[in-house]
Amino acid sequence: MKKFSSYVLAAFTTLALFSFPNAYAHTAAQKFGRGLAGMTCGFLEIPGNIVQETRARGAIGFPLGLARGLGMTVTRELVGVYEFVSAPFPAPSGFRPILTPEYPWDYFH
């Protein structure tokens, strides 16, 4: 069990290091981090979209955000796999993020 918790701690530390905003152009390492974050934390799309839609539309935003979050979870996971695998290649140009927000936890800022 100790070994597993050390792997989880290392994974979250790596995600945190790659998630800091940078004033410079995006890099392959950031793309790798976005991919890893998308694959492991894609489920955050559900509460993130609920929060975003509720802020924008009030109470009706909850069911809309839930539906949107369920769909975006699949999207975030698939884009995460793509970014993880294609991290060394600058596609799209300049290693720009494909999804907005860049990381799944950015809904909560």
Secondary structure as GFF3:
##gff-version 3
##sequence-region A 1 109
A	DSSP	alpha_helix	2	19	.	.	.	ID=ss1
A	DSSP	alpha_helix	28	41	.	.	.	ID=ss2
A	DSSP	three_ten_helix	42	44	.	.	.	ID=ss3
A	DSSP	alpha_helix	45	57	.	.	.	ID=ss4
A	DSSP	three_ten_helix	58	60	.	.	.	ID=ss5
A	DSSP	alpha_helix	61	85	.	.	.	ID=ss6
A	DSSP	three_ten_helix	93	95	.	.	.	ID=ss7
A	DSSP	three_ten_helix	104	108	.	.	.	ID=ss8
###
